[in-house]
Every structure is written in structure tokens, then in C-alpha cells.
Amino acid sequence: MIFIGWGTDFQTPYAQHFNLTWQQQLGEYFGAEVGYVGSRGYHLPIFMEVNPGLYATRQTLPGARLFPAFSLVRPTFSVVRSWLESLQASLRMREMHHINFLASYTLGHAIDHVSGLNIGGEQRPVLPVTIGDDASIDQALAFEKGDALFDVRHRVVISFGAELPTPKQMGAIMENVVGGWQVNGIVQAQTGFPTGVYDPTTDIRYLTNRPDVTCDPNANAPHTVDQWFDTSCFVRRAVPNTGTRPGNAGRNTVRGPGFARTDLSFFKNIDVWAGHRIQLRAEAFNLFNQSRFGQPGNQIGTANFGRITSSEDGRIIQLAAKYSF
């Protein structure tokens, strides 16, 4: 029997947000902004195991649980915290000669104990807890504190719009066809999201089984689709050796691939007569066909450990015409 419910003292989660920003006009058309933006989350929810397997010295296989009539017993505790620190800067140019742009940069660091109750890649805590025993809860949380699954250290976004000049001395018909086009674009680049390494086989107490780590898996990593990070840094632990302590690999210590992408669109409105208009559009998503890989395999001991086996769609171009009246 599985029991997943709510803790007896569940509290309402809340967050605090704060920022300090400096804005400065630069000349007639430009404006700059730089600031610190942070937040703190309190009493966020997390599933924690209160019915682990019992362990005795020289035990080699998982045995009975603390409450043998149940299998998983994971109440939802409101004990998680989150932290965000970021530097955010931007440079904006308001429309000048039919051109405008906004360039933004964020240096951030998001930390938490869990990034969501049921989101992909987030494992359960490596230690069990006892209801009413704050020390056991604090000990379990200490092993879970790490980079949030959505943590991005660096991100740059540049957006722009421009009205293309209309050629002169080409005749009224050609000027109407060639002129009046507008172009808009977004260029973005960022570093990768983190992921955590774990063993697909639970430990001897039926808990999440992390390996031991002997070096930084991101330092001098191959960064190829066949081996994204240094898999040799992780050492798998035999199940009989998992009863005395969890593996020393932290949560979300591996960095996945970042990405860069450019989206571009052209459009033109043609007024046919009063109340009637034709809009022509040409749009390119991921214009330069840059690869955006998925996260590497993070299950030690499997064939795809460290390998990247997925990616998002490549370049997409679409043409459209719309007649409105």
C-alpha cells in the first residue's frame, strides 16, 4: 500500500521578492538599467520518505520496511526553502530612424531543496525523516540543497525591430511592393541547466541512491553527444554498501548544454481599400539551425549515461498571407 498525502503541520508557502535598480538615460535615445534582483521562498512543499527499509550490519539485500503494511509513505512537508540572487542589466534604444532594440543580460544563481513536486528529473531525498523530528528533517534537507533545475547562470537576449527603407525612383507599383517591410528579431543565448546523477537501483533502504563523486564532472568535460560530462568522476555503489551513508554526489551538480538561437520575421501590411488589408509574413525560427540538445543521461550504470539522445527541432520557416476586412 502506498500513502502520499499531507503532513500534519503543513504551512502555507510564501515568497519574498526584492530588488535595487539604477536607471540612467544616455543621450536622447538610449537608456541603461542595472540592478540586483533576489527572492526567498519559505515553506515550499516536498515529498519525504517516513517508511524506509530497516538496515542491519552485514545486510546485503533490502528487507522489511519500518511500517511493513505499507510501501511508500511520503507525506508532503512544507519545509523547503529557495534562494535567488541575480544581476540584471539592459540597454534600450527607443525608435530612432525607424530602428529600436533592447539588449538584456542576466547573471543569476537559483538554489533550492527541490524544484517541484512532480517535474522531470527531480528525485526524492536520499535520507528518510521522522515526523516531529526536526533534526532528521534538517539533515535530509542538507543533502538536497543545490542548484535548482531551472538555474541558468548566464543569459543574453537581444530583440530589435526596424522598418526597411523604401527604394526610390522605381515607380509607384514597385515601391508599393518592395517598400514598407518591417523586420523583427530575437537573438538569445544561455548556459545550460543542471541535472543530477543517480543510480536507477534504489539503495538498501528503498531510497534514492546517488553515487560517490571523485572529481568535478564539468571540468575538462568532453562536451560531445557521446559523453557530455566526465562520467569517470562518478563511482557506482553496491547496494550492500548503501546502508551506512548516502553517496557523496550532490544534487544537480552536472551542467547540461546551453544553446543559442535567432528568430527573425518580416511582415508587410498592404491597404487595399478602406477597411480591407493584406498582411504578408515570412518567419524563421532558429534561423541559423543551431542545435539545442536535451539533457545528458544521468543514470549511472545505464547505456546512455552521459550521452545526449535528444534535441529540439531545427530551423523552421513559415510563409503566410492574411486578408482582413
SEDREN-327914 format. One record per atom (N, C-alpha, C): x, y, z; residue in three letters. Coordinates in steps of 0.1 Angstrom, whole numbers, padded with zeros to 4 digits, always signed. Atoms other than C-alpha are relative to their C-alpha. Layout:
# residues N
XYZAla/...
***
This chain:
# residues 325
+0008-0012+0000Met/+0000+0000+0000Met/+0009+0012+0000Met/-0008-0013+0002Ile/+0013+0035-0010Ile/-0008+0011+0007Ile/+0007-0012-0006Phe/+0005+0066+0011Phe/+0008+0012-0004Phe/-0006-0014+0003Ile/+0012+0101-0003Ile/-0010+0010+0004Ile/+0010-0010-0004Gly/-0006+0129+0015Gly/+0006+0012+0005Gly/-0004-0013-0006Trp/-0001+0160+0036Trp/+0005-0002+0014Trp/-0005+0000-0014Gly/+0019+0165+0067Gly/-0010+0006+0009Gly/+0009-0005-0010Thr/+0001+0172+0099Thr/+0001+0015+0003Thr/-0002-0014-0003Asp/+0016+0207+0102Asp/+0003+0008-0012Asp/-0003-0007+0012Phe/+0016+0218+0066Phe/-0003+0015+0001Phe/+0002-0014+0000Gln/+0020+0255+0063Gln/+0000+0006-0014Gln/+0002-0007+0013Thr/+0012+0280+0035Thr/+0013+0005-0005Thr/-0013-0005+0005Pro/+0042+0286+0013Pro/-0001+0015-0003Pro/+0000-0014+0004Tyr/+0052+0322+0007Tyr/+0014+0004-0005Tyr/-0012-0005+0005Ala/+0079+0342-0010Ala/+0002+0015+0002Ala/-0004-0014-0001Gln/+0098+0375-0006Gln/+0008+0003-0012Gln/-0007-0004+0012His/+0110+0394-0036His/+0005+0014+0003His/-0006-0013-0003Phe/+0133+0424-0035Phe/+0010+0003-0012Phe/-0009-0005+0010Asn/+0154+0445-0059Asn/+0005+0014+0003Asn/-0006-0013+0000Leu/+0176+0475-0062Leu/+0005+0003-0013Leu/-0003-0002+0014Thr/+0178+0491-0096Thr/+0004+0014-0002Thr/-0004-0013+0005Trp/+0196+0520-0112Trp/-0003+0002-0014Trp/+0003-0003+0014Gln/+0183+0536-0144Gln/+0006+0013-0004Gln/-0007-0012+0004Gln/+0202+0561-0164Gln/-0003+0003-0015Gln/+0002-0004+0014Gln/+0193+0580-0196Gln/+0013+0003-0006Gln/-0012-0003+0007Leu/+0221+0581-0221Leu/-0003+0007-0013Leu/+0003-0007+0012Gly/+0217+0608-0246Gly/-0015+0001-0002Gly/+0014-0003+0003Glu/+0184+0614-0264Glu/-0008-0013-0002Glu/+0008+0012+0004Tyr/+0175+0578-0274Tyr/+0004-0012+0008Tyr/-0004+0012-0007Phe/+0193+0554-0251Phe/-0003+0001+0015Phe/+0002+0001-0014Gly/+0186+0542-0216Gly/+0006-0013+0005Gly/-0006+0012-0006Ala/+0205+0518-0194Ala/-0006-0003+0014Ala/+0005+0005-0013Glu/+0194+0498-0163Glu/+0009-0011+0005Glu/-0007+0010-0007Val/+0213+0477-0139Val/-0005-0002+0014Val/+0006+0002-0013Gly/+0201+0461-0107Gly/+0002-0014+0006Gly/-0001+0012-0008Tyr/+0202+0434-0081Tyr/-0015-0005+0002Tyr/+0013+0006-0002Val/+0171+0411-0081Val/+0001-0013+0008Val/-0001+0013-0007Gly/+0166+0384-0055Gly/-0014-0004+0006Gly/+0012+0005-0006Ser/+0140+0363-0038Ser/+0003-0011+0010Ser/-0001+0011-0010Arg/+0135+0339-0009Arg/-0014-0007+0000Arg/+0012+0008-0002Gly/+0109+0311-0007Gly/+0000-0008+0013Gly/+0002+0007-0013Tyr/+0096+0296+0025Tyr/-0011-0010+0000Tyr/+0010+0010-0002His/+0076+0266+0035His/-0005-0006-0013His/+0003+0006+0013Leu/+0077+0251+0000Leu/-0002-0015+0002Leu/+0003+0014-0002Pro/+0064+0215-0004Pro/+0010-0009-0005Pro/-0009+0010+0004Ile/+0084+0184-0007Ile/-0005-0014+0005Ile/+0003+0014-0005Phe/+0077+0146-0005Phe/+0012-0005+0007Phe/-0011+0006-0008Met/+0098+0130+0022Met/-0004-0014+0005Met/+0003+0014-0004Glu/+0100+0093+0030Glu/+0001-0002+0015Glu/+0000+0003-0014Val/+0090+0082+0065Val/-0001-0015+0003Val/+0001+0014-0001Asn/+0088+0045+0058Asn/+0012-0007-0007Asn/-0011+0006+0007Pro/+0123+0034+0048Pro/+0002-0014+0004Pro/-0003+0014-0003Gly/+0136-0001+0048Gly/+0009+0000+0013Gly/-0009+0001-0012Leu/+0153-0013+0080Leu/+0013-0006-0004Leu/-0013+0004+0004Tyr/+0190-0018+0079Tyr/+0007-0006+0012Tyr/-0009+0005-0011Ala/+0213-0040+0100Ala/+0014-0003-0006Ala/-0013+0003+0004Thr/+0250-0046+0098Thr/+0001-0013-0007Thr/-0002+0012+0009Arg/+0261-0072+0071Arg/-0012-0003-0008Arg/+0012+0002+0009Gln/+0227-0069+0054Gln/+0004+0002-0014Gln/-0004-0001+0014Thr/+0231-0074+0017Thr/-0011+0003-0010Thr/+0011-0003+0009Leu/+0196-0070+0003Leu/-0011+0008+0008Leu/+0011-0007-0007Pro/+0166-0047+0010Pro/-0009-0009+0008Pro/+0009+0009-0009Gly/+0144-0061+0038Gly/-0013+0007+0003Gly/+0013-0006-0003Ala/+0113-0051+0056Ala/+0001+0015+0003Ala/+0000-0015-0003Arg/+0102-0015+0060Arg/-0004+0002+0014Arg/+0003-0004-0014Leu/+0096+0004+0092Leu/-0014-0003+0003Leu/+0014+0004-0001Phe/+0059+0000+0087Phe/-0003-0010-0011Phe/+0000+0010+0011Pro/+0057-0033+0069Pro/-0014-0001-0007Pro/+0013+0000+0007Ala/+0020-0029+0060Ala/-0001+0009-0012Ala/+0000-0010+0010Phe/+0029+0000+0037Phe/+0013-0002-0008Phe/-0012-0001+0008Ser/+0054+0005+0009Ser/+0005+0014+0001Ser/-0003-0014-0001Leu/+0059+0042+0001Leu/-0009+0007+0010Leu/+0008-0009-0008Val/+0048+0066+0028Val/+0007+0013+0000Val/-0007-0013+0003Arg/+0057+0101+0017Arg/-0010+0012+0002Arg/+0008-0013-0003Pro/+0038+0130+0034Pro/+0006+0012-0007Pro/-0005-0012+0005Thr/+0041+0164+0019Thr/+0004+0010+0011Thr/-0004-0009-0010Phe/+0062+0185+0042Phe/+0002+0014-0005Phe/-0002-0014+0004Ser/+0063+0224+0040Ser/+0013+0005+0006Ser/-0013-0004-0006Val/+0100+0227+0049Val/+0010+0005-0010Val/-0010-0004+0010Val/+0117+0236+0017Val/+0002+0015-0001Val/-0003-0014+0003Arg/+0134+0269+0010Arg/+0006+0002-0013Arg/-0006-0003+0013Ser/+0146+0286-0021Ser/+0007+0014+0001Ser/-0007-0013+0001Trp/+0171+0314-0029Trp/+0003+0003-0014Trp/-0004-0005+0013Leu/+0177+0335-0059Leu/+0008+0013+0001Leu/-0008-0012+0001Glu/+0204+0360-0065Glu/+0003+0003-0014Glu/-0002-0002+0014Ser/+0208+0378-0098Ser/+0004+0015-0002Ser/-0003-0013+0005Leu/+0224+0408-0115Leu/-0006+0001-0014Leu/+0008-0002+0012Gln/+0202+0421-0143Gln/+0004+0014-0006Gln/-0004-0012+0007Ala/+0213+0447-0169Ala/-0006+0001-0013Ala/+0006-0001+0013Ser/+0198+0461-0200Ser/+0004+0014-0006Ser/-0003-0012+0008Leu/+0204+0487-0227Leu/-0011+0001-0010Leu/+0011-0002+0009Arg/+0174+0501-0246Arg/+0002+0012-0009Arg/+0000-0012+0009Met/+0172+0523-0277Met/-0014+0002-0005Met/+0014-0002+0005Arg/+0138+0538-0284Arg/+0002+0004-0015Arg/+0000+0000+0014Glu/+0129+0542-0320Glu/+0008+0013-0005Glu/-0009-0010+0006Met/+0155+0562-0340Met/+0002-0004-0014Met/-0001+0003+0014His/+0154+0563-0378His/-0006-0014-0003His/+0008+0012+0002His/+0128+0535-0377His/+0007-0012+0005His/-0006+0012-0006Ile/+0150+0512-0356Ile/-0001+0001+0015Ile/+0000+0001-0014Asn/+0147+0501-0320Asn/+0006-0013+0005Asn/-0006+0012-0004Phe/+0164+0475-0299Phe/+0000+0000+0016Phe/-0001+0002-0015Leu/+0166+0460-0263Leu/+0010-0011+0002Leu/-0010+0011-0003Ala/+0197+0441-0251Ala/+0000-0002+0015Ala/+0000+0003-0014Ser/+0195+0423-0217Ser/+0010-0011+0003Ser/-0009+0010-0005Tyr/+0219+0403-0197Tyr/-0004-0004+0015Tyr/+0002+0005-0014Thr/+0213+0382-0165Thr/+0011-0009+0004Thr/-0009+0009-0007Leu/+0238+0367-0142Leu/-0007-0005+0013Leu/+0008+0005-0011Gly/+0219+0345-0118Gly/+0004-0013+0006Gly/-0002+0013-0007His/+0220+0317-0093His/-0012-0003+0008His/+0012+0005-0007Ala/+0189+0298-0081Ala/+0004-0013+0007Ala/-0002+0012-0009Ile/+0192+0273-0052Ile/-0012-0004+0007Ile/+0012+0005-0008Asp/+0166+0252-0035Asp/+0003-0014+0005Asp/-0001+0013-0004His/+0160+0219-0019His/-0007-0010-0009His/+0008+0007+0010Val/+0135+0207-0045Val/-0006+0010-0010Val/+0005-0010+0009Ser/+0124+0224-0077Ser/-0015-0002-0004Ser/+0014+0003+0003Gly/+0089+0209-0079Gly/-0003-0014+0005Gly/+0004+0013-0005Leu/+0069+0180-0066Leu/+0000-0011-0010Leu/+0001+0010+0011Asn/+0064+0162-0099Asn/+0005+0005-0013Asn/-0005-0004+0012Ile/+0087+0176-0125Ile/+0012-0009-0004Ile/-0009+0010+0005Gly/+0110+0155-0147Gly/+0014+0002+0005Gly/-0013-0001-0004Gly/+0144+0147-0134Gly/+0003+0002+0015Gly/-0002-0003-0014Glu/+0138+0156-0097Glu/-0002-0012+0008Glu/+0001+0012-0008Gln/+0145+0127-0074Gln/-0004+0003+0014Gln/+0003-0001-0014Arg/+0133+0121-0039Arg/+0012+0001+0009Arg/-0012-0002-0009Pro/+0156+0129-0009Pro/+0007-0014+0003Pro/-0008+0012-0002Val/+0184+0104-0001Val/-0001-0005+0014Val/+0001+0004-0014Leu/+0176+0103+0036Leu/-0015+0000+0004Leu/+0013-0001-0005Pro/+0144+0094+0054Pro/-0001+0010+0012Pro/+0002-0009-0012Val/+0128+0115+0081Val/-0010-0006+0009Val/+0009+0004-0010Thr/+0108+0111+0112Thr/-0010+0011+0003Thr/+0010-0011-0002Ile/+0076+0131+0116Ile/+0002+0005+0015Ile/-0002-0006-0013Gly/+0081+0155+0145Gly/+0014+0002+0004Gly/-0014+0000-0003Asp/+0119+0151+0145Asp/+0006+0011-0010Asp/-0005-0010+0009Asp/+0132+0184+0131Asp/+0015-0002-0003Asp/-0014+0003+0003Ala/+0168+0172+0133Ala/+0001-0009-0012Ala/+0000+0009+0012Ser/+0161+0144+0108Ser/-0004+0007-0012Ser/+0004-0008+0012Ile/+0144+0168+0085Ile/+0011+0009-0004Ile/-0011-0009+0003Asp/+0172+0193+0087Asp/+0012-0008-0007Asp/-0010+0008+0005Gln/+0197+0165+0080Gln/-0003-0004-0015Gln/+0004+0004+0014Ala/+0178+0153+0049Ala/+0000+0012-0009Ala/+0000-0012+0008Leu/+0174+0189+0036Leu/+0015+0004-0004Leu/-0014-0004+0003Ala/+0212+0195+0039Ala/+0006-0008-0012Ala/-0005+0008+0011Phe/+0218+0167+0014Phe/-0007+0004-0013Phe/+0008-0004+0012Glu/+0192+0182-0010Glu/+0003+0014-0005Glu/-0003-0014+0004Lys/+0204+0218-0011Lys/+0009+0000-0012Lys/-0009-0001+0012Gly/+0218+0226-0046Gly/-0007+0008-0010Gly/+0005-0008+0011Asp/+0213+0243-0079Asp/-0014-0005-0003Asp/+0014+0003+0004Ala/+0176+0245-0089Ala/+0001-0006-0014Ala/+0000+0006+0013Leu/+0167+0225-0120Leu/-0002+0011-0011Leu/+0002-0011+0009Phe/+0158+0259-0137Phe/+0011+0010+0001Phe/-0011-0010-0001Asp/+0191+0276-0127Asp/+0007+0002-0013Asp/-0008-0004+0012Val/+0207+0294-0156Val/+0010+0011+0005Val/-0010-0010-0006Arg/+0240+0312-0147Arg/+0001+0012-0009Arg/-0002-0011+0009His/+0243+0334-0178His/-0011-0001-0011His/+0010-0001+0011Arg/+0216+0346-0203Arg/+0000+0013-0006Arg/+0000-0013+0008Val/+0217+0372-0230Val/-0012-0001-0010Val/+0011-0001+0010Val/+0187+0383-0251Val/+0001+0014-0006Val/+0000-0012+0007Ile/+0187+0409-0278Ile/-0012+0000-0010Ile/+0011-0001+0008Ser/+0155+0420-0295Ser/+0001+0013-0008Ser/-0001-0012+0008Phe/+0152+0445-0323Phe/-0012+0000-0010Phe/+0009-0002+0010Gly/+0128+0459-0348Gly/+0004+0012-0009Gly/-0004-0010+0010Ala/+0133+0480-0380Ala/-0010+0001-0011Ala/+0008-0001+0012Glu/+0113+0494-0408Glu/+0010+0002-0012Glu/-0009+0000+0011Leu/+0132+0487-0440Leu/-0003+0012-0009Leu/+0002-0012+0009Pro/+0138+0518-0463Pro/-0007-0004-0013Pro/+0007+0002+0013Thr/+0116+0521-0494Thr/+0008+0005-0011Thr/-0008-0005+0012Pro/+0136+0523-0527Pro/-0007+0011-0007Pro/+0006-0012+0007Lys/+0130+0555-0546Lys/+0003-0002-0015Lys/-0002-0001+0015Gln/+0127+0561-0584Gln/-0002-0014-0006Gln/+0003+0013+0006Met/+0114+0526-0591Met/-0015-0001-0005Met/+0014+0000+0004Gly/+0078+0536-0599Gly/-0009-0004+0012Gly/+0009+0001-0011Ala/+0048+0536-0577Ala/-0003-0015+0003Ala/+0003+0014-0002Ile/+0040+0499-0582Ile/+0011-0008+0007Ile/-0012+0007-0006Met/+0075+0486-0573Met/+0002+0005+0014Met/-0001-0006-0013Glu/+0077+0510-0544Glu/-0010-0006+0010Glu/+0010+0006-0009Asn/+0045+0496-0530Asn/+0002-0014+0003Asn/-0003+0014-0002Val/+0057+0460-0535Val/+0012-0002+0009Val/-0013+0002-0006Val/+0093+0463-0523Val/+0000+0008+0013Val/-0001-0008-0012Gly/+0088+0491-0497Gly/-0010-0004+0011Gly/+0010+0002-0011Gly/+0070+0491-0464Gly/+0002-0012+0009Gly/-0002+0012-0007Trp/+0085+0459-0450Trp/+0006+0004+0014Trp/-0005-0001-0013Gln/+0093+0456-0413Gln/+0007-0013+0004Gln/-0007+0012-0004Val/+0118+0432-0397Val/+0001+0000+0015Val/-0001+0001-0015Asn/+0118+0420-0361Asn/+0008-0013+0003Asn/-0008+0012-0003Gly/+0142+0396-0345Gly/+0003-0001+0015Gly/-0004+0002-0014Ile/+0152+0380-0312Ile/+0012-0010-0001Ile/-0012+0009-0001Val/+0187+0366-0305Val/+0002-0003+0014Val/-0001+0004-0014Gln/+0192+0347-0273Gln/+0011-0011+0001Gln/-0010+0010-0003Ala/+0220+0326-0258Ala/+0000-0001+0016Ala/+0000+0002-0014Gln/+0223+0310-0224Gln/+0009-0013+0003Gln/-0007+0012-0004Thr/+0243+0285-0204Thr/-0010-0011+0004Thr/+0009+0012-0002Gly/+0228+0250-0196Gly/-0006-0001+0014Gly/+0007+0003-0013Phe/+0205+0238-0169Phe/+0008-0012+0007Phe/-0007+0010-0007Pro/+0218+0215-0142Pro/-0008-0013+0000Pro/+0006+0013-0002Thr/+0210+0178-0137Thr/+0007-0008+0010Thr/-0007+0008-0011Gly/+0218+0153-0110Gly/+0002-0015-0005Gly/-0003+0014+0003Val/+0233+0118-0113Val/-0005-0009+0011Val/+0004+0009-0010Tyr/+0217+0089-0095Tyr/+0000-0014-0006Tyr/+0000+0014+0004Asp/+0216+0051-0096Asp/-0015-0004-0002Asp/+0014+0004+0002Pro/+0184+0036-0112Pro/-0005-0010+0010Pro/+0004+0009-0011Thr/+0185+0010-0084Thr/+0000+0007+0013Thr/+0000-0007-0013Thr/+0174+0023-0051Thr/+0009-0007+0010Thr/-0010+0006-0009Asp/+0196+0018-0021Asp/-0007-0010+0009Asp/+0005+0012-0008Ile/+0192-0009+0006Ile/-0012+0004+0009Ile/+0011-0004-0008Arg/+0166+0012+0024Arg/-0012+0006-0009Arg/+0010-0004+0010Tyr/+0145+0019-0008Tyr/+0000+0015-0003Tyr/-0001-0015+0002Leu/+0157+0055-0011Leu/+0008+0003-0012Leu/-0008-0005+0011Thr/+0172+0075-0039Thr/+0015-0003+0003Thr/-0013+0005-0001Asn/+0207+0061-0045Asn/+0010+0008-0009Asn/-0010-0008+0007Arg/+0234+0087-0055Arg/+0013-0007+0001Arg/-0014+0005-0001Pro/+0269+0076-0064Pro/+0009+0008+0008Pro/-0010-0008-0006Asp/+0301+0088-0049Asp/+0007+0008-0012Asp/-0007-0008+0010Val/+0320+0115-0068Val/+0014+0003+0004Val/-0015-0001-0003Thr/+0358+0118-0070Thr/+0006+0012-0006Thr/-0005-0012+0006Cys/+0362+0149-0092Cys/-0011+0008-0006Cys/+0010-0009+0006Asp/+0344+0178-0109Asp/-0004-0005-0014Asp/+0004+0006+0013Pro/+0324+0162-0138Pro/-0001+0011-0011Pro/+0001-0011+0010Asn/+0322+0196-0155Asn/+0013+0005-0005Asn/-0013-0005+0003Ala/+0359+0204-0155Ala/+0006-0009-0011Ala/-0006+0007+0011Asn/+0375+0194-0188Asn/-0009-0011-0006Asn/+0010+0010+0005Ala/+0343+0176-0198Ala/+0001+0000-0015Ala/-0001+0001+0015Pro/+0343+0163-0234Pro/-0010+0008-0008Pro/+0011-0008+0006His/+0310+0181-0242His/-0003-0005-0015His/+0004+0006+0013Thr/+0302+0157-0271Thr/-0013-0007+0003Thr/+0013+0007-0003Val/+0268+0140-0276Val/+0003-0014+0005Val/-0003+0014-0005Asp/+0285+0106-0268Asp/+0005+0001+0015Asp/-0004-0001-0014Gln/+0299+0119-0235Gln/+0000+0015+0003Gln/+0001-0015-0003Trp/+0288+0154-0223Trp/+0008+0004+0012Trp/-0008-0003-0012Phe/+0304+0153-0189Phe/+0009-0012+0003Phe/-0010+0011-0003Asp/+0332+0133-0173Asp/-0006-0010+0009Asp/+0007+0011-0008Thr/+0314+0101-0163Thr/+0009-0007+0009Thr/-0009+0007-0008Ser/+0346+0087-0148Ser/+0001+0006+0015Ser/+0000-0006-0014Cys/+0341+0111-0118Cys/-0010-0007+0009Cys/+0010+0006-0008Phe/+0312+0090-0106Phe/+0003-0015+0002Phe/-0003+0014-0003Val/+0316+0057-0088Val/-0013-0006+0006Val/+0013+0006-0004Arg/+0286+0034-0085Arg/+0003-0008+0013Arg/-0001+0007-0013Arg/+0280+0019-0050Arg/-0009-0012+0000Arg/+0008+0013-0001Ala/+0269-0017-0045Ala/-0010+0002+0011Ala/+0011-0001-0009Val/+0236-0020-0028Val/+0003-0003+0015Val/-0004+0003-0014Pro/+0251-0037+0004Pro/+0008+0012+0007Pro/-0008-0011-0005Asn/+0273-0006+0008Asn/-0008+0013+0002Asn/+0007-0013+0000Thr/+0245+0020+0008Thr/-0008+0001+0013Thr/+0008-0001-0012Gly/+0231+0013+0043Gly/+0005+0010+0010Gly/-0006-0008-0011Thr/+0255+0034+0064Thr/+0000+0015-0004Thr/+0000-0014+0004Arg/+0255+0066+0043Arg/-0004+0001-0014Arg/+0003-0002+0014Pro/+0243+0081+0011Pro/+0012+0003-0008Pro/-0011-0004+0008Gly/+0266+0087-0018Gly/+0003+0015+0002Gly/-0004-0014-0003Asn/+0286+0120-0016Asn/-0003+0009-0012Asn/+0003-0008+0012Ala/+0275+0132-0051Ala/-0012+0010+0004Ala/+0011-0010-0003Gly/+0254+0164-0046Gly/-0011+0000-0010Gly/+0012-0001+0009Arg/+0221+0172-0061Arg/+0003+0011-0011Arg/+0000-0008+0012Asn/+0221+0187-0096Asn/+0014+0007-0002Asn/-0013-0005+0001Thr/+0259+0190-0099Thr/+0006+0000-0014Thr/-0005+0001+0014Val/+0262+0183-0137Val/-0007+0011-0008Val/+0006-0010+0009Arg/+0257+0211-0162Arg/-0003-0005-0014Arg/+0004+0004+0014Gly/+0238+0203-0194Gly/+0004+0011-0010Gly/-0004-0009+0010Pro/+0243+0220-0227Pro/-0008+0013-0001Pro/+0007-0013+0003Gly/+0235+0257-0233Gly/-0005+0000-0014Gly/+0005-0001+0014Phe/+0220+0270-0265Phe/+0001+0015-0004Phe/+0002-0014+0006Ala/+0219+0300-0289Ala/-0010-0002-0011Ala/+0011+0001+0010Arg/+0190+0308-0312Arg/-0003+0014-0005Arg/+0004-0012+0006Thr/+0180+0335-0336Thr/-0014-0002-0007Thr/+0013+0000+0007Asp/+0143+0341-0347Asp/-0001+0013-0007Asp/+0001-0012+0009Leu/+0136+0366-0375Leu/-0014-0001-0007Leu/+0012-0001+0008Ser/+0104+0378-0391Ser/-0001+0012-0008Ser/+0002-0011+0009Phe/+0095+0400-0420Phe/-0016+0001-0002Phe/+0014-0001+0003Phe/+0060+0414-0425Phe/-0003+0014-0006Phe/+0004-0012+0007Lys/+0042+0440-0446Lys/-0015+0000+0000Lys/+0014-0002+0001Asn/+0007+0454-0444Asn/-0003+0008-0013Asn/+0004-0006+0012Ile/-0009+0464-0477Ile/-0015+0004+0001Ile/+0014-0005+0000Asp/-0040+0486-0476Asp/-0006-0001-0014Asp/+0006+0002+0014Val/-0062+0475-0505Val/-0010+0011-0002Val/+0009-0011+0000Trp/-0091+0499-0499Trp/-0005+0001+0015Trp/+0005-0003-0013Ala/-0110+0513-0469Ala/-0005-0013+0007Ala/+0004+0011-0008Gly/-0113+0486-0442Gly/+0005-0014-0005Gly/-0005+0013+0005His/-0095+0459-0463His/+0015+0001+0000His/-0015+0000-0001Arg/-0059+0449-0457Arg/+0005-0014-0002Arg/-0007+0012+0002Ile/-0035+0422-0468Ile/+0013+0001+0008Ile/-0013+0000-0007Gln/-0006+0412-0445Gln/+0008-0012-0005Gln/-0009+0010+0004Leu/+0023+0392-0458Leu/+0011-0002+0011Leu/-0010+0003-0010Arg/+0046+0374-0434Arg/+0010-0011-0004Arg/-0010+0011+0002Ala/+0078+0354-0436Ala/+0008-0001+0014Ala/-0006+0001-0013Glu/+0091+0340-0403Glu/+0010-0012+0000Glu/-0010+0011-0001Ala/+0122+0319-0395Ala/+0003-0002+0015Ala/-0003+0003-0014Phe/+0126+0302-0361Phe/+0013-0008+0000Phe/-0013+0006+0000Asn/+0161+0291-0353Asn/+0007+0002-0014Asn/-0004-0004+0014Leu/+0173+0309-0384Leu/+0013-0007-0004Leu/-0013+0006+0003Phe/+0209+0295-0383Phe/+0001-0015+0003Phe/+0001+0014-0002Asn/+0198+0260-0375Asn/+0010-0005+0011Asn/-0010+0004-0011Gln/+0218+0259-0342Gln/-0006-0011+0008Gln/+0005+0012-0008Ser/+0215+0227-0322Ser/-0003+0004+0014Ser/+0003-0001-0014Arg/+0197+0227-0289Arg/-0002-0014+0005Arg/+0001+0014-0005Phe/+0204+0194-0272Phe/-0008-0001+0013Phe/+0006+0003-0013Gly/+0185+0178-0244Gly/+0010-0003+0010Gly/-0010+0003-0011Gln/+0200+0169-0211Gln/+0006-0014-0002Gln/-0007+0013+0002Pro/+0226+0141-0210Pro/-0007-0011+0010Pro/+0005+0011-0009Gly/+0216+0107-0195Gly/+0007+0001+0014Gly/-0005-0002-0014Asn/+0220+0109-0157Asn/-0001-0012+0009Asn/+0001+0012-0008Gln/+0215+0073-0146Gln/+0013-0008-0001Gln/-0012+0007+0000Ile/+0248+0057-0137Ile/-0002-0015-0002Ile/+0001+0014+0003Gly/+0253+0022-0150Gly/-0008-0004-0012Gly/+0008+0003+0012Thr/+0230+0025-0180Thr/+0008+0004-0013Thr/-0007-0002+0013Ala/+0239+0026-0217Ala/+0001+0014-0004Ala/+0000-0014+0004Asn/+0231+0062-0221Asn/+0005+0010+0011Asn/-0006-0008-0011Phe/+0249+0075-0190Phe/+0010+0010-0006Phe/-0009-0010+0005Gly/+0265+0108-0200Gly/-0003+0004-0015Gly/+0003-0002+0014Arg/+0251+0106-0236Arg/-0012+0009-0002Arg/+0012-0008+0003Ile/+0227+0131-0252Ile/-0007-0007-0012Ile/+0008+0007+0009Thr/+0199+0114-0271Thr/-0012+0007-0006Thr/+0011-0008+0005Ser/+0175+0142-0279Ser/+0004+0014-0003Ser/-0003-0015+0003Ser/+0174+0177-0293Ser/-0014+0005-0005Ser/+0012-0006+0005Glu/+0148+0202-0303Glu/+0000+0001-0015Glu/+0001-0001+0015Asp/+0136+0209-0338Asp/+0010+0010-0005Asp/-0010-0009+0007Gly/+0160+0226-0362Gly/-0008+0012-0006Gly/+0006-0012+0006Arg/+0152+0256-0384Arg/-0014-0003-0005Arg/+0014+0001+0005Ile/+0115+0262-0392Ile/-0003+0014-0007Ile/+0003-0012+0008Ile/+0105+0287-0419Ile/-0015-0001-0004Ile/+0014+0000+0004Gln/+0069+0296-0425Gln/-0004+0013-0007Gln/+0005-0011+0008Leu/+0052+0319-0450Leu/-0015+0001+0002Leu/+0015-0002-0003Ala/+0017+0334-0445Ala/-0005+0013-0007Ala/+0007-0012+0005Ala/-0007+0358-0461Ala/-0014+0000+0007Ala/+0012-0002-0007Lys/-0037+0372-0443Lys/-0008+0011-0006Lys/+0008-0010+0005Tyr/-0066+0391-0457Tyr/-0011+0003+0010Tyr/+0010-0004-0010Ser/-0087+0411-0432Ser/-0009+0011-0005Ser/+0010-0010+0004Phe/-0118+0432-0437Phe/-0011+0001+0010Phe/
***
